[in-house]
Amino acid sequence: MATLIKSNGEEINVLPKNKTDFQLTELQTFVGGLIEIVKTNDGRTMVINEEGKINDLPINQKASELYQYNEFDFIAGDVLICNSNEID
């Protein structure tokens, strides 16, 4: 099971449609555009909108805290947190 973290802080547990792994179109729907895969501080997989910053999507504070590459970086838009084996 994965967690969708919306930019407003809401967290929603989600399952892949096929019950095993998320397909590209599902991932794009969750983040609202092209996807980029990054790792969280604890090693999980975070799927983000590749163009979230340039499209001026709202800052996702919860996701930013999980990622925190450096103190000036942030994640924008909705994200999906999952294990790497949940992505096809």
Backbone torsions as a table, in degrees:
resi	resn	phi	psi	omega
1	MET	NA	141.2	-179.4
2	ALA	-113.1	168.6	178.9
3	THR	-124.2	124.8	172.5
4	LEU	-89.2	120.3	176.5
5	ILE	-107.3	109.5	-179.0
6	LYS	-79.4	156.9	-176.3
7	SER	-63.7	-19.4	177.4
8	ASN	-84.7	2.1	178.0
9	GLY	97.3	-12.0	179.1
10	GLU	-65.7	137.7	178.0
11	GLU	-117.5	131.8	-177.8
12	ILE	-130.3	126.4	174.7
13	ASN	-77.1	133.4	-177.8
14	VAL	-134.4	152.8	176.2
15	LEU	-120.7	149.6	175.1
16	PRO	-63.3	149.9	179.5
17	LYS	-59.2	-37.8	-178.5
18	ASN	-87.3	4.1	176.6
19	LYS	72.5	1.4	-179.8
20	THR	-122.1	-49.2	-178.3
21	ASP	-150.7	152.1	-178.2
22	PHE	-80.1	135.1	176.7
23	GLN	-91.2	161.0	-176.5
24	LEU	-53.1	-47.1	-177.0
25	THR	-63.4	-34.8	176.1
26	GLU	-64.1	-46.8	-179.8
27	LEU	-60.4	-42.8	179.3
28	GLN	-63.2	-36.2	178.2
29	THR	-66.6	-44.0	-179.8
30	PHE	-60.0	-42.3	-175.6
31	VAL	-96.5	-6.8	175.7
32	GLY	76.8	32.9	178.3
33	GLY	160.3	-157.0	179.3
34	LEU	-62.4	145.7	-175.9
35	ILE	-103.2	154.4	170.1
36	GLU	-136.5	140.0	-180.0
37	ILE	-104.3	127.0	175.2
38	VAL	-132.0	163.5	178.4
39	LYS	-100.1	143.8	174.0
40	THR	-80.8	169.6	178.2
41	ASN	-59.1	-28.2	-178.8
42	ASP	-99.2	13.2	172.6
43	GLY	90.9	-0.7	176.1
44	ARG	-76.0	168.8	179.5
45	THR	-96.4	132.5	177.1
46	MET	-118.5	124.3	176.6
47	VAL	-99.4	120.7	-177.5
48	ILE	-122.3	168.4	173.9
49	ASN	-79.7	117.1	-177.3
50	GLU	-56.7	-31.2	-176.9
51	GLU	-108.4	19.9	-176.3
52	GLY	-57.2	-42.7	-178.6
53	LYS	-72.2	-45.1	-177.3
54	ILE	-71.8	-22.3	175.6
55	ASN	-90.4	6.6	175.6
56	ASP	57.6	41.2	174.5
57	LEU	-71.1	155.4	-178.5
58	PRO	-63.4	147.4	177.5
59	ILE	-65.8	134.0	176.7
60	ASN	-100.5	97.5	-174.1
61	GLN	-61.9	-45.1	-179.4
62	LYS	-62.0	-45.9	-179.7
63	ALA	-66.7	-37.3	178.8
64	SER	-62.1	-39.7	178.7
65	GLU	-67.1	-33.6	178.2
66	LEU	-72.8	-27.5	-176.7
67	TYR	-93.2	-59.6	177.3
68	GLN	32.1	66.1	175.5
69	TYR	-61.5	-46.2	172.5
70	ASN	-152.2	172.4	-173.4
71	GLU	-66.9	-14.4	-177.7
72	PHE	-102.3	-9.5	-177.2
73	ASP	-89.2	156.6	179.5
74	PHE	-153.1	163.4	175.6
75	ILE	-106.5	136.5	-179.7
76	ALA	-115.7	136.8	176.4
77	GLY	89.8	-176.9	179.5
78	ASP	-75.3	148.0	-179.9
79	VAL	-135.0	159.0	174.4
80	LEU	-117.2	126.5	177.0
81	ILE	-105.0	126.7	-179.0
82	CYS	-154.3	178.1	172.6
83	ASN	-87.9	151.4	-175.5
84	SER	-60.5	-27.8	179.9
85	ASN	-76.0	-3.4	178.7
86	GLU	-92.5	1.1	-179.2
87	ILE	-113.7	129.0	178.9
88	ASP	-86.0	NA	NA
